Amino acid sequence: MSLELVKELNGDHRALLKTLGRIADIGSLTGETRSLLAETKRTLIGHLEKEEKEFYPAIRKIAASDAAVAEKLTMMNAEMDVISKIALAFLDKYIAGGSDASFANDFKDFRGALSGRIQREEFALYSHFLKSSR
């Protein structure tokens, strides 16, 4: 189950990054971009719900007996609180409207933050989860 869960979560990450790549290829705020942003929001919310329901309870059990995992989990949780609020605000702003003039810079920041978070999550948390689940 644990390997399958991590594969599923990684698949969500790949889908998010692929959609962000499509948005970057468009490069401006269009109807298609807004549709892709809405898709990103749905995927992101579903992913976060899956993590909260299935992944985080299991990693918290591991953290209870592993100080290194507990420390990483604390740091990652604090980071996620900030990133999720910023990400959802960005998505809501540009799904509903927003300015094409500010979109490119805002999107670059959003994509960088989300990509970085995905990378840290996969290397800092998922790897510990898999090692401890063996």
Buried (B, 14 or more C-beta within 10 A) or exposed (E): EBEEBBEBBBEBBEBBBEBBEBBEEEEEBEEEBBEBBBBBBEBBBEBBEBBEEBBBEBBEEBBEEBEEBBEBBEEBEEBBEEBBEBBBEBBEBBBEEBEEEEBEEBBEEBBEBBBEBBEBBBEBBBEBBEEBBE
